[in-house]
Protein backbone atom coordinates (compact mmCIF):
# COMPACT_ATOMS: atom_id res chain seq x y z
CA UNK A 1 0.00 0.00 0.00
CA UNK A 2 2.73 2.48 0.93
CA UNK A 3 5.40 3.29 -1.70
CA UNK A 4 7.94 3.68 1.08
CA UNK A 5 10.95 4.57 -1.07
CA UNK A 6 9.04 7.49 -2.60
CA UNK A 7 7.61 8.59 0.74
CA UNK A 8 11.07 8.73 2.29
CA UNK A 9 11.99 11.64 0.05
CA UNK A 10 9.05 13.82 1.15
CA UNK A 11 9.18 16.34 3.96
CA UNK A 12 7.21 15.16 6.96
CA UNK A 13 4.63 15.36 8.34
CA UNK A 14 2.24 15.02 5.41
CA UNK A 15 -1.06 13.42 4.49
CA UNK A 16 -0.97 10.50 2.08
CA UNK A 17 -4.12 9.46 0.23
CA UNK A 18 -4.75 6.09 -1.38
CA UNK A 19 -6.86 7.29 -4.29
CA UNK A 20 -7.47 3.74 -5.52
CA UNK A 21 -9.12 2.87 -2.20
CA UNK A 22 -11.14 6.08 -2.30
CA UNK A 23 -12.51 5.21 -5.73
CA UNK A 24 -13.42 1.69 -4.60
CA UNK A 25 -15.14 3.10 -1.52
CA UNK A 26 -17.12 5.59 -3.59
CA UNK A 27 -18.31 2.91 -5.94
CA UNK A 28 -19.24 0.57 -3.08
CA UNK A 29 -21.30 3.26 -1.37
CA UNK A 30 -23.00 4.36 -4.57
CA UNK A 31 -23.88 0.87 -5.77
CA UNK A 32 -25.54 -0.05 -2.48
CA UNK A 33 -27.36 3.28 -2.21
CA UNK A 34 -28.61 3.20 -5.79
CA UNK A 35 -29.87 -0.35 -5.31
CA UNK A 36 -32.17 1.04 -2.61
CA UNK A 37 -33.06 4.18 -4.55
CA UNK A 38 -31.21 6.50 -2.16
CA UNK A 39 -29.35 9.77 -2.78
CA UNK A 40 -25.88 10.50 -1.34
CA UNK A 41 -24.44 13.87 -0.27
CA UNK A 42 -20.83 13.78 0.90
CA UNK A 43 -20.27 15.44 4.30
CA UNK A 44 -17.65 18.02 3.35
CA UNK A 45 -16.61 18.56 6.97
CA UNK A 46 -14.86 15.16 6.97
CA UNK A 47 -12.24 16.24 4.42
CA UNK A 48 -12.30 19.25 2.09
CA UNK A 49 -9.03 18.64 0.25
CA UNK A 50 -9.78 20.02 -3.25
CA UNK A 51 -8.66 16.89 -5.07
CA UNK A 52 -10.63 14.64 -2.73
CA UNK A 53 -13.72 16.81 -3.30
CA UNK A 54 -13.23 16.70 -7.06
CA UNK A 55 -13.05 12.90 -7.04
CA UNK A 56 -16.20 12.62 -4.94
CA UNK A 57 -18.05 15.08 -7.16
CA UNK A 58 -16.98 13.17 -10.27
CA UNK A 59 -18.42 9.99 -8.76
CA UNK A 60 -21.86 11.61 -8.66
CA UNK A 61 -22.31 12.61 -5.02
CA UNK A 62 -24.03 15.73 -3.79
CA UNK A 63 -22.57 17.80 -0.95
CA UNK A 64 -23.61 18.19 2.67
CA UNK A 65 -22.25 21.49 4.03
CA UNK A 66 -22.21 23.04 7.50
CA UNK A 67 -20.74 26.46 6.69
CA UNK A 68 -20.60 29.03 3.96
CA UNK A 69 -16.97 28.11 3.41
CA UNK A 70 -17.96 24.51 2.76
CA UNK A 71 -20.67 25.61 0.32
CA UNK A 72 -18.07 27.61 -1.60
CA UNK A 73 -15.58 24.71 -1.50
CA UNK A 74 -18.24 22.37 -2.87
CA UNK A 75 -19.19 24.76 -5.66
CA UNK A 76 -15.52 25.32 -6.50
CA UNK A 77 -15.07 21.54 -6.76
CA UNK A 78 -17.89 21.33 -9.28
CA UNK A 79 -20.79 20.13 -7.14
CA UNK A 80 -24.10 21.23 -8.61
CA UNK A 81 -25.94 23.69 -6.36
CA UNK A 82 -29.12 21.66 -6.74
CA UNK A 83 -27.36 18.80 -4.90
CA UNK A 84 -26.04 20.95 -2.03
CA UNK A 85 -27.69 20.82 1.39
CA UNK A 86 -26.79 23.26 4.17
CA UNK A 87 -27.02 22.18 7.81
CA UNK A 88 -25.68 23.71 11.02
CA UNK A 89 -27.11 25.16 14.20
CA UNK A 90 -25.62 28.64 13.68
CA UNK A 91 -25.93 29.84 10.08
CA UNK A 92 -24.75 33.43 9.64
CA UNK A 93 -26.71 35.80 7.40
CA UNK A 94 -23.94 35.89 4.78
CA UNK A 95 -23.90 32.08 4.67
CA UNK A 96 -27.67 31.91 4.17
CA UNK A 97 -27.43 34.57 1.46
CA UNK A 98 -24.71 32.56 -0.26
CA UNK A 99 -27.01 29.56 -0.34
CA UNK A 100 -29.90 31.68 -1.63
CA UNK A 101 -27.75 33.30 -4.30
CA UNK A 102 -26.81 29.88 -5.66
CA UNK A 103 -30.30 28.43 -5.18
CA UNK A 104 -29.02 25.43 -3.26
CA UNK A 105 -31.24 22.39 -2.89
CA UNK A 106 -32.14 22.73 0.77
CA UNK A 107 -31.48 24.43 4.11
CA UNK A 108 -31.72 22.03 7.05
CA UNK A 109 -33.29 24.27 9.69
CA UNK A 110 -32.66 23.79 13.42
CA UNK A 111 -34.81 26.39 15.21
CA UNK A 112 -37.70 28.83 14.93
CA UNK A 113 -35.40 31.90 14.91
CA UNK A 114 -33.36 30.41 12.05
CA UNK A 115 -36.53 29.67 10.10
CA UNK A 116 -37.63 33.29 10.53
CA UNK A 117 -34.26 34.67 9.44
CA UNK A 118 -34.20 32.50 6.30
CA UNK A 119 -37.73 33.69 5.48
CA UNK A 120 -36.68 37.32 5.94
CA UNK A 121 -33.53 37.01 3.82
CA UNK A 122 -35.36 35.09 1.09
CA UNK A 123 -38.09 37.75 1.04
CA UNK A 124 -35.46 40.44 0.48
CA UNK A 125 -34.38 38.57 -2.66
CA UNK A 126 -37.96 37.77 -3.73
CA UNK A 127 -37.12 34.08 -3.42
CA UNK A 128 -38.58 31.04 -1.71
CA UNK A 129 -36.07 28.93 0.20
CA UNK A 130 -36.52 25.18 0.34
CA UNK A 131 -36.12 23.92 3.90
CA UNK A 132 -36.09 20.66 5.81
CA UNK A 133 -36.64 20.56 9.54
CA UNK A 134 -33.75 18.97 11.38
CA UNK A 135 -35.44 16.94 14.08
CA UNK A 136 -33.66 15.83 17.23
CA UNK A 137 -35.16 12.32 17.41
CA UNK A 138 -33.97 11.66 20.97
CA UNK A 139 -32.14 8.50 19.95
CA UNK A 140 -28.99 7.62 21.89
CA UNK A 141 -26.33 6.53 19.39
CA UNK A 142 -24.08 5.11 22.18
CA UNK A 143 -21.00 6.83 20.78
CA UNK A 144 -18.53 9.33 22.24
CA UNK A 145 -20.24 12.25 23.99
CA UNK A 146 -18.46 14.77 21.74
CA UNK A 147 -19.97 13.24 18.57
CA UNK A 148 -23.46 12.40 19.81
CA UNK A 149 -26.04 14.70 18.20
CA UNK A 150 -29.45 13.05 18.59
CA UNK A 151 -30.18 13.32 22.33
CA UNK A 152 -32.49 15.85 23.96
CA UNK A 153 -29.63 17.72 25.65
CA UNK A 154 -27.64 18.17 22.42
CA UNK A 155 -27.60 21.58 20.73
CA UNK A 156 -28.56 20.15 17.35
CA UNK A 157 -32.01 19.96 15.85
CA UNK A 158 -35.56 20.67 16.94
CA UNK A 159 -36.75 18.81 20.02
CA UNK A 160 -39.84 16.71 19.50
CA UNK A 161 -41.86 18.69 22.06
CA UNK A 162 -41.15 21.87 20.06
CA UNK A 163 -42.22 20.52 16.68
CA UNK A 164 -45.84 21.73 16.83
CA UNK A 165 -44.67 25.28 17.59
CA UNK A 166 -42.26 25.13 14.64
CA UNK A 167 -44.98 23.91 12.29
CA UNK A 168 -47.34 26.66 13.47
CA UNK A 169 -44.63 29.25 12.80
CA UNK A 170 -43.89 27.75 9.40
CA UNK A 171 -47.52 28.10 8.37
CA UNK A 172 -47.23 31.88 8.69
CA UNK A 173 -44.06 32.28 6.62
CA UNK A 174 -44.36 33.06 2.92
CA UNK A 175 -40.79 32.70 1.68
CA UNK A 176 -39.86 29.21 2.88
CA UNK A 177 -41.13 25.93 1.52
CA UNK A 178 -41.02 22.81 3.70
CA UNK A 179 -39.80 19.91 1.58
CA UNK A 180 -38.52 17.42 4.14
CA UNK A 181 -37.21 16.21 7.46
CA UNK A 182 -33.55 15.84 8.41
CA UNK A 183 -31.98 13.65 11.10
CA UNK A 184 -28.46 12.94 12.33
CA UNK A 185 -27.91 11.02 15.55
CA UNK A 186 -24.11 10.88 15.80
CA UNK A 187 -20.89 9.64 14.27
CA UNK A 188 -18.68 6.54 14.27
CA UNK A 189 -21.59 4.13 14.76
CA UNK A 190 -20.68 0.48 14.24
CA UNK A 191 -23.81 -0.94 15.91
CA UNK A 192 -26.73 -0.48 13.50
CA UNK A 193 -29.46 -0.76 16.14
CA UNK A 194 -29.67 3.02 16.75
CA UNK A 195 -30.47 3.43 13.06
CA UNK A 196 -33.39 1.01 13.48
CA UNK A 197 -34.67 3.18 16.32
CA UNK A 198 -34.23 6.25 14.12
CA UNK A 199 -36.37 4.64 11.41
CA UNK A 200 -39.12 3.94 13.93
CA UNK A 201 -39.02 7.53 15.15
CA UNK A 202 -39.10 8.86 11.57
CA UNK A 203 -42.15 6.72 10.78
CA UNK A 204 -43.99 8.05 13.81
CA UNK A 205 -43.15 11.64 12.91
CA UNK A 206 -44.23 11.16 9.33
CA UNK A 207 -47.57 9.76 10.48
CA UNK A 208 -48.15 12.74 12.77
CA UNK A 209 -47.43 15.14 9.92
CA UNK A 210 -49.86 13.33 7.65
CA UNK A 211 -52.56 13.89 10.25
CA UNK A 212 -51.90 17.62 9.83
CA UNK A 213 -52.23 17.22 6.07
CA UNK A 214 -48.48 17.56 5.50
CA UNK A 215 -46.76 15.12 3.17
CA UNK A 216 -42.97 14.99 3.42
CA UNK A 217 -41.26 14.69 0.04
CA UNK A 218 -37.69 14.23 1.29
CA UNK A 219 -36.26 12.29 4.25
CA UNK A 220 -32.59 12.87 5.10
CA UNK A 221 -31.14 10.40 7.58
CA UNK A 222 -27.73 12.07 7.87
CA UNK A 223 -24.63 9.92 8.21
CA UNK A 224 -22.84 8.30 11.10
CA UNK A 225 -21.58 4.95 9.79
CA UNK A 226 -18.24 4.20 11.43
CA UNK A 227 -14.98 2.69 10.23
CA UNK A 228 -12.59 0.14 11.71
CA UNK A 229 -9.79 2.14 13.30
CA UNK A 230 -8.18 -0.95 14.84
CA UNK A 231 -7.86 -3.07 11.67
CA UNK A 232 -8.01 -0.75 8.65
CA UNK A 233 -6.46 -3.31 6.30
CA UNK A 234 -8.98 -6.00 7.30
CA UNK A 235 -11.92 -3.64 6.74
CA UNK A 236 -10.84 -0.91 4.32
CA UNK A 237 -14.42 -0.32 3.09
CA UNK A 238 -17.34 -0.06 5.55
CA UNK A 239 -20.33 -2.39 5.26
CA UNK A 240 -22.52 -0.08 3.20
CA UNK A 241 -24.79 -2.97 2.24
CA UNK A 242 -25.81 -3.67 5.84
CA UNK A 243 -26.10 0.05 6.57
CA UNK A 244 -28.49 0.88 3.74
CA UNK A 245 -30.36 -2.42 4.18
CA UNK A 246 -31.22 -1.33 7.73
CA UNK A 247 -33.06 1.71 6.42
CA UNK A 248 -34.57 -0.23 3.52
CA UNK A 249 -35.96 -2.83 5.92
CA UNK A 250 -37.12 -0.52 8.70
CA UNK A 251 -38.33 2.59 6.87
CA UNK A 252 -41.03 2.14 4.20
CA UNK A 253 -40.63 4.82 1.57
CA UNK A 254 -43.89 6.41 0.42
CA UNK A 255 -44.62 6.68 -3.32
CA UNK A 256 -42.63 9.55 -4.81
CA UNK A 257 -40.65 10.09 -1.62
CA UNK A 258 -36.87 10.62 -1.83
CA UNK A 259 -34.41 9.41 0.83
CA UNK A 260 -31.02 11.05 1.35
CA UNK A 261 -27.85 10.23 3.29
CA UNK A 262 -24.75 12.24 4.19
CA UNK A 263 -21.75 9.92 4.59
CA UNK A 264 -18.41 11.52 5.43
CA UNK A 265 -16.02 9.50 7.56
CA UNK A 266 -17.14 6.23 5.94
CA UNK A 267 -16.15 7.58 2.52
CA UNK A 268 -12.73 9.10 3.20
CA UNK A 269 -11.59 7.80 6.59
CA UNK A 270 -9.58 4.78 5.50
CA UNK A 271 -8.00 6.27 2.38
CA UNK A 272 -5.93 8.80 4.32
CA UNK A 273 -2.79 8.34 6.44
CA UNK A 274 -0.71 10.84 8.36
CA UNK A 275 2.96 10.14 7.69
CA UNK A 276 5.50 11.35 10.26
CA UNK A 277 9.15 10.84 11.18
CA UNK A 278 10.63 9.99 14.53
CA UNK A 279 12.54 12.92 15.98
CA UNK A 280 13.73 11.19 19.15
CA UNK A 281 13.28 8.10 21.26
CA UNK A 282 13.27 9.44 24.79
CA UNK A 283 14.00 7.27 27.82
CA UNK A 284 12.02 8.41 30.86
CA UNK A 285 12.07 7.04 34.38
CA UNK A 286 9.00 4.86 33.81
CA UNK A 287 8.24 5.34 30.11
CA UNK A 288 9.84 5.21 26.68
CA UNK A 289 8.59 7.93 24.36
CA UNK A 290 8.59 7.96 20.57
CA UNK A 291 8.57 11.68 19.74
CA UNK A 292 7.17 12.36 16.26
CA UNK A 293 7.34 15.48 14.11
CA UNK A 294 3.53 15.31 13.81
CA UNK A 295 1.28 16.36 16.66
CA UNK A 296 -2.31 17.21 17.38
CA UNK A 297 -1.91 20.10 14.95
CA UNK A 298 -1.98 17.44 12.21
CA UNK A 299 -4.30 14.88 13.85
CA UNK A 300 -6.50 16.30 16.58
CA UNK A 301 -8.80 13.34 17.16
CA UNK A 302 -6.78 11.56 19.89
CA UNK A 303 -6.54 14.77 21.95
CA UNK A 304 -10.12 15.87 21.26
CA UNK A 305 -11.99 12.57 21.39
CA UNK A 306 -9.53 10.21 23.09
CA UNK A 307 -9.60 8.46 19.73
CA UNK A 308 -7.31 5.58 18.82
CA UNK A 309 -5.52 5.27 15.47
CA UNK A 310 -3.43 2.30 14.39
CA UNK A 311 0.24 3.37 14.44
CA UNK A 312 2.77 1.54 12.28
CA UNK A 313 6.53 1.91 11.97
CA UNK A 314 7.10 1.59 8.22
CA UNK A 315 10.90 1.44 8.26
CA UNK A 316 11.96 -0.29 11.49
CA UNK A 317 14.86 -2.68 10.72
CA UNK A 318 13.79 -5.24 13.36
CA UNK A 319 10.62 -6.95 14.51
CA UNK A 320 11.55 -6.87 18.18
CA UNK A 321 8.64 -5.27 20.06
CA UNK A 322 9.06 -2.48 22.59
CA UNK A 323 6.42 -0.64 24.61
CA UNK A 324 6.20 3.09 23.91
CA UNK A 325 4.07 6.16 24.38
CA UNK A 326 3.82 7.86 20.98
CA UNK A 327 3.71 11.64 21.32
CA UNK A 328 4.07 14.79 19.27
CA UNK A 329 6.15 17.97 19.63
CA UNK A 330 3.33 20.33 20.65
CA UNK A 331 3.77 22.14 23.97
CA UNK A 332 0.70 20.49 25.54
CA UNK A 333 0.40 17.31 27.63
CA UNK A 334 -2.61 16.27 25.54
CA UNK A 335 -0.35 15.94 22.49
CA UNK A 336 -0.24 12.18 22.74
CA UNK A 337 -1.29 9.72 20.04
CA UNK A 338 -1.10 6.50 22.06
CA UNK A 339 0.09 5.14 25.39
CA UNK A 340 1.78 1.81 26.13
CA UNK A 341 1.60 0.40 22.62
CA UNK A 342 3.87 -2.20 21.09
CA UNK A 343 6.01 -1.15 18.13
CA UNK A 344 9.11 -2.62 16.50
CA UNK A 345 12.21 -1.19 18.13
CA UNK A 346 12.14 2.39 16.90
CA UNK A 347 14.89 4.88 16.23
CA UNK A 348 15.37 8.45 15.05
CA UNK A 349 14.43 8.90 11.41
CA UNK A 350 11.98 6.00 11.19
CA UNK A 351 8.91 6.66 9.08
CA UNK A 352 5.66 6.21 11.03
CA UNK A 353 2.09 5.92 9.69
CA UNK A 354 -0.95 7.02 11.67
CA UNK A 355 -3.71 5.19 9.87
CA UNK A 356 -7.36 6.02 9.16
CA UNK A 357 -6.65 9.76 9.11
CA UNK A 358 -8.60 10.58 5.96
CA UNK A 359 -11.52 11.95 7.97
CA UNK A 360 -11.02 14.76 10.49
CA UNK A 361 -7.28 14.80 9.91
CA UNK A 362 -6.28 17.39 7.33
CA UNK A 363 -9.53 19.33 7.69
CA UNK A 364 -8.90 19.93 11.42
CA UNK A 365 -5.22 20.81 11.08
CA UNK A 366 -4.12 23.99 12.82
CA UNK A 367 -1.10 26.29 13.01
CA UNK A 368 -0.89 26.21 16.79
CA UNK A 369 2.71 26.81 17.97
CA UNK A 370 3.12 28.62 14.60
CA UNK A 371 3.48 25.30 12.82
CA UNK A 372 3.14 25.10 9.05
CA UNK A 373 0.17 23.25 7.60
CA UNK A 374 1.31 19.95 6.05
CA UNK A 375 1.16 19.09 2.37
CA UNK A 376 -0.89 16.26 0.93
CA UNK A 377 0.19 13.63 -1.59
CA UNK A 378 -1.74 11.09 -3.62
CA UNK A 379 -0.88 7.50 -4.54
CA UNK A 380 -1.71 7.95 -8.22
CA UNK A 381 0.43 11.10 -8.54
CA UNK A 382 3.65 9.84 -6.94
N, C-alpha and C positions, 0 to 999 in steps of 0.2 A: 504493500500500500504506500509506504513512504519511500520516495527516491532519495535515500539518505545522502548519497554522494553529492547530489545537486543541492540538497538542503543545507549541507555543511558550509557552502559558500555564501549563504545569505546571512545578513545581519539579524541577530536575534534581539528581542523576541519578535515573532511575527505569527500571523494567522495563515494556516495552510488549509485549502479547501479541495476536497476530493470531488471534482465536478462530475465524474462518472457516477459516483454514488448519489449525488444530488439528482441527476437526471433519472436514475432508476427509482429513487424515492418519489419524485414527482409523478412518474408514470404509474407507480403502484397506487398512490393516493387517488389520482384521477380515474384510473380504471375501476377501482372499487366504488368511488363516488358516483361515477356516471352509470354504473350498473344499477344503482339505486335511484337514479334520477336527481342527484343532489348537485348543488353548486358550491364551488370552493373559492374562498377569498383568503389569500395568504396574509397572516398577521405580520405586518411590516416591522413591528416592534421587536421581533425575534432577531432579525438581522437585516439591515438596510444597505449592505454593501452593494454598490451600483451594479456590479456584474451579477451578483446573486439575484438581485431584483429582476434584471433583464432576462435571466434564464427562467425564472418563475413566470414572468409575464409571457415569455415565448411559449411556455407549456400550456397556456390558456387559463391561468388563474386570474381571479379578481384580486382586489387589495382591501384588507381590513386595516384602517388607520386610526390612531388615537391622538393625533396632533396635526396641526397645519403643516408642520415640517414633513411629516410622513405622507400627507396628501401630495405635497409638492414632489417628494422623492418618488412616489408611485407614478405620478404623471410624467415626470422626467424619464422614468424607466420604460414608458410606453403603455402603462396600464390605461385602459379606456375608462373615462370618468363614469360611464354608466355601469361599471363594475366595481366602483369604489364605495365602501361604506365607512362612516366616520363615527366612532364610539369615543367614550371618555367622559368622566364625570365633571370636568371643568373646561369646557370649550370656550375659548376667548372669542370676542366678537370678530376679530380679523380672521380667525380660523373658520368660523361659520360662514363669513362672507366669501372666503376662498372656495369653500364647498359650493356655495350658491352660485358663484361666478362660473364655476365649471360644471354646474348642474349634475353633481354627483348623484349616485343611485339612491343613497339613503343616509339620514342622520339617525343614529341610535340614541334616543333621548333618555336621560336618567332622572329628570325631576320636572316639576311644574314650572319653576322659574326658567329653566333652560328651554322648555317648550314655548314659553311666552317670548323669550328673547329671539328664538329662531323665527317665530311668527312675525315679530316686529321687524327684524332685519329682512325677511323675505318680502314683507309688505313694502318696504322702502325700495325694493328692486322690482316691484310688481310681479313677484314670482310666487309659486307655491312649492314649499319644500316637502319632499317625501320623508316621512319619519317612521321609525319603529320604536316601540316602547321597550326599553331594556328593563326586564322584570327581574327582581331579586327573588328567585324561587324558593329560598330558604331550604336549600339542599346542602348538606355538609359533604364536601368532596373528600374529607379525610386526608388532606394534603398539608403541606407546611403552612403555618398561619399567615406568612407573608404573601402567599400566592393563592389563598382561599378568597373567593369573590362572591359566593352565592349564599352566605349566611346573613341573618337579619342584622347583625351588628356591623357588617361590612359597608363601606362607603358607596359601593357600586349599586346601581339599579334602583328601581322603584319597589318599595316594600309592598307586599300583597295587600296589606290593610290600607294602603294609600291609593290603590288602583282606581277605585270608584271616583275619588276626587280628581285624579288625573283625567279620567275619561270625561267627567263633567266639564273640566276646563277645556279639554280638546274640542268639545262640541261647540264652544263659543269662539274658536279661533278660525279665521278665514284663510290664512296663508300657510297652513300646514295640512298635509294629507296623511292620515294614518294608513300605512301599507303593511305593517307587520309587528311581530313581537321578537325580541332579542333576549337571549340568555347567555350567560357564561358563569360557570360555577367554580372554576379554578384551573390550575395548571399542574402538569406532571402527574396525571392520573393514570395509573396502571390497572387499577380495579375498575371494571366497567359498571359495577352496580350503581354508583351515583348517577350515571347517565340514564339508567333505567328509571330511577326515581325522578329525574328531570323530565323524562318523557311523560310519566304519569302526571306530573304537575302541569306540564304544557297542555295535555289533553283536558284537564280540569279547567284551566284558564280559557282555553278555546271554547269550551262548552258554555262557560259563563258569559263570554262575549257574544256568542250566538243568541243567547237569551235576550241580549240588549239589541239584537238586530245587527251586530257587527261581525262581518266575515273577514278573517285574517288571510290575506293573500300570501304573505311571506312569513316563514318561521326560520329564525337564525339561532342555531344551537351553540354558537361560539366555537371554541376549541377545547384544549385541555389534555389531549392524548399525550401520554408520557413516552419517554425513551429509556433504554437500558443503559444507565451510566456505568454500571459495574462490568458489563460484558458487551461493549459496543461491537466487537467483531462477530460475536455470536448472534446478535440481533441488530444488524445495521439499519434495517427498515422496520418501523413499527407495524403492528398488526392492524392495518387499515381495514381489512376485511371484517374482523370481529367488531371493530369500532363502529363502522357504518351499519353492520348487520344489527347491532343493538338498537339503533334508532329505527331501522327498517322494521324490526320485529315489534318494537314497543310503541311506536308512534305512527298511527294510521294517517296517511296524507290524504287530505280532502281533494276532490276533483279540481284541477286547475291550481292547486296550491304548490308553492315553490319552497324548498327547504335548502338552507344555506349553512355552511360551516366555515370556521376561520382557523385552520391549522397554522401553527407557527413553528414551535419547537420540534414537532414531529416531522416537519419537512426538512429543516436545516440543521438540527442538532447534531446528528452523527457525521455530517460531511465535513465539519470544521474541527481543527486541532490547533491548539496554541503550542508553538514550538519555542523552546527556551534553551539557554545554555547554563551550565553549572558555573557559578562564579567561585564558590568555595565550598569545601566540606569542613564544617566547623565542629570540633570536639568540645562539648560542654561537660559539666560535671555529671549529669545524669542523662544527657541526650546527645545524639549526633544529628547535626542539621545539614541538609542539602540546601544551599542558598542559591536560588535561581536569579537570572536577570529579568524574569517576569514576576509581576506581583498582582495585587488586586486591582491595580490600574489597568491590567490587561484581561483579567478574569475575576470579576467581582463576586460571582455566585458563592464560593466557599465562605467568604467573609460576610456576605449579606444574608445568605440562606442556610449557612452551615452545610452547604451542598458538597457532595463527594464526586470527584472526577477521577477516572482511571489515569494513573501516572506511569509512564513507561520510560525507561532509559534506553534510547535507541542505539547508543554507541558504546555501552559498557563492554570492556574486553573479557569480563568473566561472568559466570553465572552464580557465583557465590553471593548469597543473600545477606543483607545487612539491614537492620532496623533504623529508619530515619524519620525525622520530621522534615517535611519539604516546605520551605518558606520562601518568601520573596524579599526584595530589598527595601520595601516601603517602610517609612518610619512610623509604623503602627503595629501593635502586638497582634491585631486581627489579620495581619498579612501572612496567613498560613494556609497552604493548600491541603495539607494532610499531616496527621500525626501518627507516629508509630506504624509506618507501613514498611513492607519488605521490598527492597530494590536490589538489583545486582550491585556489587561494590562499585561505588560511584566516585568519580574524581573530577577535578576542575576541567572544564572544557567539554564534558559529555553533553550530548544533545538529548533533551528531555521533551517528551510529548505529553501534554495535558489534553486528554481525549474529550470528545463530545462537547466541544466548545463552539460549535456552529451557531447555537442559539444563546443569546444573552452573554456573548463574549465580546466580540468586536463592537457591537452596538452600545455596550455599557462602558467601554473604555474611557478613561479619564486622563487628564494631565496633572493629576495631583503629584506633589513634589516636583513640579515643572518637568515631568517626564514627557518625552515625545510619543505621539500616538504611533503604534506599530503599523507596518505595511502588511498587505495581504498578498498571497500568492496562490496560484491555481494549478492543479495537477496537469491539466491539458495545455498549459502555457509555459511549463518549465522546459 
